[in-house]
Every structure is written in structure tokens, then in C-alpha cells.
Amino acid sequence: MKSSIRVLSDKKISYLPGETVSIDLPRDKWIQKIMGRLVVNYDTGGAGSVAEDGVLNLIKQMKITADGDDARFGMALKRLRPTNCLDMGAPFELLDVTDINAAGKTAVATFEIAFKHYPRVDDDVSALLPAKYFGSLQYSVTFPPETVGVALEVGADQTINTAVLTLTLKEYELSASEENQLYGRMTTSNPIRFERNLAIYRNEETKTIDGAYADYGFSVELPPGCFLLRSLIFANDAGARSDSIVTGIKLRDAQELKDLKSEDWEALQARDKQEYGLALPLEAASNRTLVGFGSFDYKEIQGVDMRGRKKGDVVLGFTTTTPTPISNLIMIHEKVA
């Protein structure tokens, strides 16, 4: 079993306002992780102001799609970075935009998309992406329109001169015997599945909070046909992440009328900090990306098995306060299939 690093220097992605840009990923090995580095050159006119998440807003959506319709990954950069922060126990590198008059400044943001069950274990091969078996494998980035992307998303009076994204892959080359030992035989070819390669899927789902709900009355149905590991939850109120719009979460089997797990929002965040080894308080400036963000983990109940279940059989219930017209929950259900 041999690992290698490949920099996709011939497939750099440049900022194109309002466009979706796609590149073909290599398909000759197994991919363990995709590391991205976004370098932004910008000017600030006048006093300026910086929006929440700054240059992270330049990538509205990232997707990894195999064989045309097998959506393996789909997240905005501003939600992937705090997930990385949580999984790695420390904030990832971010040199954010400045809010003072300046020209030719540089901001850098890094991220990681990992195909493994243990993010901090460097040689974990439990869920490698079988790129060599796909007929196609695309990575795509969607940029916001220029007027929105600069004036509203990144900050007022911010001008993006250039932004370039470079991807680096960590890949594994496995012999036939190593493949069989790790993952067993291929069970289906569309989509690609192996006996023991539990493919990780992460895709976003958004639901508008349309009122104040008591006793976990705001309900989100969990997706059927998979095994859920955790739900990453981003709570937004008045267009910004909020620690006050949600006060409690409950996992409930609606079919069997049984509560499986519940937790209040503050306790959830405190436990995230402890379990993931975050050294700084959640309100510290360098950890500000954890505001309005929590990981509702299912490991203490051995995961949530939605195979053979219908949508609506198991739900997440939320207790919410009075929302604004732009309050919502954005959830990434991390699942294996």
C-alpha cells in the first residue's frame, strides 16, 4: 500500500463571478483527501467593512460528483472550514480581508475534504474514494455574482482582483489483494459500492425556520436508505450565524414514538469543544467560526440506521426562538452508504 501527494498545478481554478467551474479529478488511484488553498488578491476602498466569513464566501458551493449523478460531497466553503476546525481540533489557516483602506492585499484560506472516518489519523484508509473505478469524477466550484459576492458577501467596498484555488490530493495505490483485504468485492457498479468500503457522503440541506417552536416542534426529516454518523448543524438568524435561534435538539423515532437523544444548544457546543480538543473558548476571535455551529453526534447510540426506513420515520426536532424573515437551519448529514 503506497501513498502519494499530487498537486493539480495544471488544473487551478480562477474566480469567475456568477459561474460554476468544474475540473476532472484524476482516476488512476484511490483518493484519501483533497486539500484546497484559496489565494485572494483584493483592494479595500475607503473605510470598508468585512462580512461574516469574509473571503470564504467566494466559494458558494463545492461539489464532488462521480459518474454523473453520484453526489459524494456538497458544501459551501464557509461551512466546510468550521467542520475542518472541529475535526482537527484547531482553526485552519485563514488570513481574512482587512476593513481599512488598502490595495493589493492577500488573503489565504485552506480546507480539506477527507474520505476517512478518523480525520486526525494520517494513514486512515477506512473510506477511500475509489476514483480508479469511476467512469467520471468531477470537482466543481460555484462563485457568487460579482455584485453580491463583493458588495454583500465579502464586505462593502471590497474589490476582488484575482482569486485562485489550487487542489492537492493525497492518494493511495492498492494492489488487488490489498483492495480485497480492505474492502472486499465490488457489490454494485452504479453507484460503485464495495462490501466493506463504507462510502462517506456529505451534502447540505436547508430548511427555513418559519416560527418560534416549543418542545422540539420544528421538525427535520432524516434521509432514508443510509447509515447516519452525525448531523452538522448551522443555525442562522437575520442572515448571520446565531447561538440564540436554536435552544434545544432532540432525535426522535416518529414511527416507534421513542426519543433517542436530546441536548440543549449550549451543552452541545461545550461538548463539541471538549470532545474535539478545542483549546480556545468558543467566543474567542480565532474560533469565531464555531458560533451558530454544532455537531449532533450519533456515536453514543451506535449511529442511526435509516436503511429500510422511510423519510419521516426518524426526525430531528428543534426548539427555536422567534425568527427573522431570513432564519434557517443548514444541515450536513454525514452518512455512509
C-alpha positions in Angstrom: 0.0 0.0 0.0 1.7 3.2 -1.2 0.5 6.8 -0.6 1.5 9.8 -2.7 0.8 13.5 -2.9 -0.3 15.1 -6.2 -0.6 18.8 -6.7 -3.1 19.7 -9.5 -1.0 22.6 -10.7 -2.4 22.3 -14.3 -6.0 22.5 -13.1 -6.1 25.6 -11.0 -9.5 27.3 -10.7 -9.7 31.0 -11.1 -12.5 33.2 -9.8 -15.3 33.8 -12.3 -18.2 35.8 -10.9 -21.5 34.0 -11.1 -20.0 30.9 -12.8 -19.7 27.3 -11.9 -16.3 25.9 -12.8 -15.6 22.2 -13.0 -12.4 20.1 -13.4 -11.9 16.4 -13.8 -10.1 14.7 -10.9 -7.5 12.0 -11.6 -9.0 8.5 -11.8 -6.0 6.2 -11.5 -5.8 5.7 -7.7 -7.8 5.8 -4.5 -8.3 9.3 -3.0 -8.0 9.8 0.8 -8.3 13.6 0.9 -8.5 16.7 -1.2 -6.7 19.8 0.2 -7.5 23.2 -1.1 -5.7 26.5 -0.9 -7.6 29.7 -2.0 -5.4 32.8 -2.5 -7.3 36.1 -3.0 -5.8 39.4 -4.1 -8.1 42.3 -3.2 -8.4 46.1 -2.7 -10.4 47.8 0.0 -11.8 51.3 -0.8 -12.4 53.8 1.9 -13.2 52.5 5.4 -14.8 49.4 4.0 -16.4 46.6 6.1 -15.9 42.9 6.3 -18.8 40.5 6.1 -19.1 37.4 8.3 -16.7 34.7 6.9 -15.0 37.2 4.5 -13.3 35.5 1.6 -14.8 32.1 2.5 -18.0 33.5 0.9 -16.3 33.5 -2.5 -17.0 29.8 -2.9 -20.7 29.4 -2.5 -20.7 25.7 -3.2 -18.2 22.9 -3.8 -19.3 19.5 -5.2 -17.7 16.2 -5.9 -19.8 14.0 -8.3 -18.9 10.6 -9.6 -20.4 9.0 -12.8 -22.6 12.0 -13.4 -25.1 11.7 -10.6 -23.4 10.1 -7.6 -23.1 13.2 -5.4 -20.4 12.3 -2.9 -19.9 15.8 -1.4 -21.6 19.2 -1.5 -20.8 22.1 0.9 -20.1 25.8 1.0 -16.6 26.8 2.0 -17.8 28.8 4.9 -19.4 25.6 6.3 -16.5 23.2 5.4 -13.9 25.3 7.2 -15.6 25.2 10.7 -16.1 21.5 10.1 -12.4 21.1 9.5 -11.8 23.2 12.6 -13.9 20.9 14.7 -12.5 17.7 13.2 -8.8 18.7 13.5 -9.1 20.4 16.9 -7.9 23.8 15.8 -8.9 26.6 13.3 -7.5 26.1 9.8 -5.3 28.9 8.3 -7.3 32.0 7.4 -5.9 35.4 6.7 -9.1 37.4 6.3 -9.8 40.6 4.5 -9.0 43.9 6.1 -11.5 46.7 6.7 -9.2 49.6 6.2 -8.1 51.4 3.0 -5.6 49.1 1.3 -4.6 47.9 -2.2 -3.1 44.7 -3.4 -3.7 42.8 -0.2 -3.7 39.0 0.0 -6.0 36.7 1.9 -5.5 32.9 2.1 -7.9 30.2 3.2 -7.3 26.4 3.3 -9.6 23.5 3.6 -9.7 19.7 3.5 -12.2 17.2 2.1 -11.4 13.9 3.8 -12.6 10.4 2.7 -11.9 8.7 6.0 -13.7 8.0 9.3 -10.9 9.3 11.6 -9.8 12.8 10.3 -6.8 13.1 12.6 -5.3 9.7 11.7 -3.0 10.4 8.8 -2.9 6.9 7.3 -6.6 6.0 7.8 -7.8 4.1 4.7 -11.3 3.1 6.0 -13.3 5.1 3.4 -11.1 5.9 0.5 -12.8 7.3 -2.6 -12.4 4.6 -5.3 -11.5 7.1 -8.1 -9.9 4.4 -10.3 -13.3 2.7 -10.7 -15.3 5.7 -11.7 -16.1 6.5 -15.3 -16.0 10.2 -14.4 -15.1 12.2 -11.3 -15.7 16.0 -11.2 -15.0 18.7 -8.7 -17.0 21.9 -9.2 -17.0 25.3 -7.6 -19.7 27.9 -7.8 -18.8 31.5 -7.4 -21.3 34.3 -6.4 -22.3 37.0 -8.8 -19.9 39.9 -8.6 -22.3 42.5 -7.1 -23.4 40.0 -4.4 -20.0 38.4 -4.0 -18.2 41.6 -3.3 -20.6 44.1 -2.0 -22.7 41.9 0.2 -20.8 38.6 0.8 -17.1 39.5 1.3 -17.8 43.0 2.5 -18.6 46.6 1.5 -16.1 48.4 -0.7 -14.1 45.2 -1.3 -12.8 44.6 -4.8 -11.6 41.1 -5.8 -8.7 41.4 -8.2 -7.9 37.7 -8.5 -8.7 34.5 -6.6 -7.1 31.2 -7.5 -7.9 27.8 -6.0 -5.2 25.0 -6.1 -6.1 21.5 -5.1 -3.7 18.8 -3.7 -4.6 15.2 -3.4 -3.4 12.5 -1.1 -3.9 9.2 -2.9 -3.3 5.5 -2.3 -2.2 2.9 -4.8 -3.6 -0.5 -3.7 -2.8 -4.0 -5.2 -5.7 -6.3 -6.0 -5.0 -8.3 -2.8 -4.9 -5.1 -0.7 -8.2 -4.0 -2.2 -9.8 -7.3 -1.4 -8.4 -7.4 2.1 -9.6 -3.8 2.9 -12.9 -3.6 1.1 -13.9 -7.0 -0.3 -15.6 -7.4 -3.6 -17.5 -4.8 -5.6 -21.2 -5.3 -4.9 -22.7 -2.7 -7.3 -21.3 -0.8 -10.2 -23.8 2.0 -10.4 -23.2 3.5 -7.9 -19.8 2.0 -7.1 -20.1 0.0 -3.9 -17.8 -2.5 -2.1 -18.6 -5.0 0.7 -16.6 -3.1 3.3 -15.8 0.3 1.8 -18.4 2.5 3.6 -18.6 5.4 1.3 -18.9 8.8 3.1 -21.5 11.3 1.8 -21.8 14.9 2.9 -24.4 17.1 1.3 -26.2 20.2 2.5 -29.9 20.6 3.3 -31.6 23.9 4.1 -34.9 24.4 6.0 -36.4 27.8 6.7 -37.4 28.5 10.4 -40.9 29.8 10.0 -41.8 30.5 13.6 -41.0 30.0 17.3 -41.4 26.3 18.2 -41.6 25.0 21.8 -40.8 21.4 22.9 -38.7 20.4 19.8 -41.6 21.3 17.5 -39.6 22.4 14.5 -39.0 19.1 12.6 -36.4 18.0 10.0 -36.8 14.5 8.5 -33.6 12.4 8.3 -32.8 10.9 4.9 -33.7 7.2 4.3 -31.5 4.5 2.8 -28.3 5.2 4.6 -26.5 4.9 8.0 -26.0 8.3 9.7 -22.9 9.1 11.7 -23.7 12.7 12.7 -25.6 15.8 11.6 -23.6 19.1 11.3 -26.0 21.9 12.2 -25.6 25.6 11.2 -28.1 27.9 12.8 -28.7 31.3 11.1 -30.8 34.3 12.2 -31.1 37.6 10.4 -28.6 36.3 7.8 -25.8 35.5 10.3 -24.9 32.5 12.4 -26.6 32.6 15.7 -26.4 30.8 19.1 -29.8 32.1 20.1 -32.3 30.9 17.4 -32.0 27.3 18.5 -32.1 26.3 22.1 -32.5 22.5 22.0 -32.3 19.5 19.7 -34.0 16.1 20.0 -33.6 12.9 17.9 -36.9 11.0 17.8 -38.1 7.8 16.2 -41.5 9.1 15.0 -42.7 5.7 13.9 -42.0 4.0 17.2 -42.8 7.1 19.2 -39.4 6.9 21.0 -36.9 9.7 21.9 -33.4 8.6 21.1 -31.3 11.6 22.2 -31.7 15.2 23.2 -29.4 18.1 24.1 -29.6 21.8 24.6 -27.6 24.0 22.2 -25.1 25.4 24.7 -24.3 21.9 26.1 -23.9 20.6 22.6 -21.3 23.3 21.8 -19.5 22.8 25.1 -19.3 19.0 24.4 -18.0 19.6 20.9 -15.2 21.8 22.4 -14.3 19.1 24.9 -14.6 16.0 22.6 -12.8 17.5 19.7 -10.0 19.0 21.7 -10.6 22.7 21.0 -8.3 24.6 23.3 -9.9 28.1 22.9 -13.2 29.3 24.2 -15.9 29.3 21.6 -16.2 33.1 21.7 -12.5 33.7 21.1 -11.9 35.7 17.9 -9.8 32.9 16.3 -12.5 30.4 17.0 -15.4 32.6 15.9 -16.4 30.2 13.1 -18.0 27.9 15.8 -20.7 30.5 16.5 -24.0 29.0 15.3 -22.5 25.7 14.6 -22.7 22.3 16.4 -22.1 18.6 15.7 -25.0 16.4 16.8 -23.2 13.1 17.0 -24.9 9.7 16.9 -22.0 7.5 18.0 -23.2 7.0 21.6 -26.4 5.4 20.1 -24.3 3.4 17.6 -25.4 5.6 14.7 -28.8 6.0 13.1 -29.7 3.2 10.7 -32.1 4.5 8.1 -31.7 1.5 5.8 -35.1 0.1 5.2 -36.8 3.1 6.8 -38.9 5.8 5.1 -38.4 9.5 5.1 -40.2 10.9 8.2 -39.6 7.7 10.3 -36.8 9.4 12.2 -36.7 13.2 12.7 -34.6 15.9 14.4 -36.8 18.2 16.5 -35.6 21.7 17.4 -36.8 24.2 20.0 -36.5 27.7 18.4 -37.0 31.3 19.3 -38.8 33.9 17.2 -37.1 34.1 13.8 -36.5 36.9 11.3 -37.5 36.5 7.7 -34.1 35.0 6.9 -33.7 32.5 9.6 -32.8 28.9 8.7 -31.0 25.7 9.5 -28.4 24.4 7.2 -27.6 20.7 7.9 -25.0 18.3 6.6 -26.0 14.8 7.4 -22.8 12.8 7.4 -23.7 9.3 6.2 -22.3 6.1 4.8 -23.9 4.0 2.1 
